[in-house]
Amino acid sequence: MKAFFVGIGIVVTTLLISVFSDDLTLLYKITGGVAIASLVMSASISGAFIDGDRFGGNVLSEIKEDRKERFVLTNRLLLIGLPNALTAILVYFLM
């Protein structure tokens, strides 16, 4: 849950930056960039971009604790990107 609040903190910080600079397009540009970056990092850590043979080899060669740690890191990155993606989509369609 801490990662979700980090994502909300990024959204609030970006909101303050965009309000003080009088450019609300910064809000969806920055939050969209953070959302895309976190989704790409999460997918690459989880092994979504490799084919089945390599993924199977990676799964067979790692221990259970490493797999669990990779899963936790993937979920944390997704939870950071979730509020940023929702904010970027919402602000883009409301502007």
C-alpha positions as CSV (number, residue, x, y, z in Angstrom):
1,M,0.0,0.0,0.0
2,K,3.0,2.3,0.5
3,A,3.8,2.2,-3.2
4,F,0.3,3.4,-4.0
5,F,0.8,6.4,-1.7
6,V,4.1,7.1,-3.4
7,G,2.2,7.2,-6.7
8,I,-0.3,9.6,-5.2
9,G,2.6,11.7,-3.9
10,I,4.0,12.0,-7.4
11,V,0.6,13.1,-8.7
12,V,0.2,15.7,-6.0
13,T,3.8,17.0,-6.6
14,T,3.1,17.2,-10.3
15,L,-0.2,19.0,-9.7
16,L,1.6,21.6,-7.6
17,I,4.3,22.1,-10.2
18,S,1.8,22.5,-13.0
19,V,-0.4,24.9,-11.0
20,F,2.6,27.1,-10.0
21,S,3.9,27.2,-13.6
22,D,0.4,28.0,-15.0
23,D,0.7,25.1,-17.5
24,L,-1.8,22.3,-16.7
25,T,-0.6,20.3,-19.7
26,L,2.4,19.4,-17.6
27,L,0.1,17.4,-15.3
28,Y,-0.8,14.8,-17.9
29,K,2.6,14.9,-19.6
30,I,4.5,14.1,-16.4
31,T,2.0,11.7,-14.9
32,G,1.6,9.9,-18.2
33,G,5.4,9.6,-18.5
34,V,5.7,8.2,-15.0
35,A,2.8,5.8,-15.7
36,I,4.4,4.5,-19.0
37,A,7.8,4.2,-17.4
38,S,6.5,2.2,-14.5
39,L,4.5,-0.1,-16.7
40,V,7.5,-0.7,-19.0
41,M,9.8,-1.4,-16.0
42,S,7.2,-3.7,-14.4
43,A,6.7,-5.6,-17.6
44,S,10.4,-6.0,-18.2
45,I,11.0,-7.2,-14.7
46,S,8.2,-9.7,-14.8
47,G,9.5,-11.1,-18.1
48,A,6.6,-10.2,-20.3
49,F,8.8,-9.2,-23.3
50,I,10.7,-12.5,-23.6
51,D,9.5,-15.6,-25.4
52,G,8.3,-18.8,-23.6
53,D,11.5,-20.8,-23.9
54,R,13.6,-18.1,-22.2
55,F,10.9,-17.4,-19.6
56,G,10.8,-21.1,-18.8
57,G,14.5,-21.2,-18.5
58,N,14.5,-18.2,-16.2
59,V,11.8,-19.7,-14.0
60,L,13.5,-23.0,-13.7
61,S,16.9,-21.4,-12.8
62,E,15.6,-19.1,-10.0
63,I,14.7,-20.0,-6.5
64,K,11.3,-19.4,-4.9
65,E,12.5,-16.4,-2.9
66,D,13.8,-14.6,-6.0
67,R,10.6,-15.3,-7.8
68,K,8.6,-13.9,-4.9
69,E,10.8,-10.8,-4.7
70,R,10.4,-10.2,-8.5
71,F,6.6,-10.5,-8.1
72,V,6.6,-8.0,-5.2
73,L,8.7,-5.5,-7.2
74,T,6.5,-5.9,-10.2
75,N,3.4,-5.2,-8.1
76,R,5.0,-2.2,-6.4
77,L,5.8,-0.6,-9.8
78,L,2.3,-1.2,-11.0
79,L,0.9,0.4,-7.9
80,I,3.1,3.5,-8.4
81,G,2.0,3.8,-12.0
82,L,-1.8,3.2,-11.4
83,P,-2.7,6.7,-9.9
84,N,-0.4,8.4,-12.4
85,A,-2.1,6.6,-15.3
86,L,-5.6,7.4,-14.0
87,T,-4.7,11.0,-13.5
88,A,-3.1,11.4,-16.9
89,I,-6.2,9.8,-18.6
90,L,-8.6,11.9,-16.6
91,V,-6.8,15.2,-17.1
92,Y,-6.3,14.5,-20.8
93,F,-10.0,14.0,-21.5
94,L,-11.1,16.9,-19.2
95,M,-8.9,19.5,-20.9
